[in-house]
Amino acid sequence: MIRNGLYALTVELLDGVQGGGNGVLVLRDGTIRGGDSFFYFTGSYICCDGKWKGEVTSQEHTLDLATRPFARKVATIGFSGTYTDHGAENDNTALLGNRSIPFRTILRLLLADQDGEMPALDHWRSEYLRYKEISTPARAGRQ
């Protein structure tokens, strides 16, 4: 089963469509809740043996550039992909009226729930410091 928790979300639009972005999602017992600077997401999923699929609705909470594909629209998104203990990768199709937009998403686990509860702040801090240590590039030539 995919881990309940808080995930960082990266979106890459495909087929030459301009756009993409970053946000956060909370996955918990088959439900999805999250958002980014302009949109919020709600949905559901099922998972088993490293594979998962589901459906999400995306809607604006803050007006975005009207030229972007999801602007001023409610999108229904179907997805399927794979997951591990550390995150997930998905292929998605957004339905926007009579237009469909394929895109790819990557989820990276930030904080896993502990016994159904979000972890305490001290656990979050240690996870953040571990991530910061891993993601900081080594400086070559420094003595």
Secondary structure, DSSP 8 states (H G I E B T S, - for coil): ----EEEEEEEEE-TT---EEEEEEEEETTEEEEE-SSEEEEEEEEEETTEEEEEEEEEESS---TTSTTTT--EEEEEEEEEETTEEEEEEEEEETTEEEEEEEEEEEEEE-BTTB---HHHHHHHHHHHHHHHS---TT--
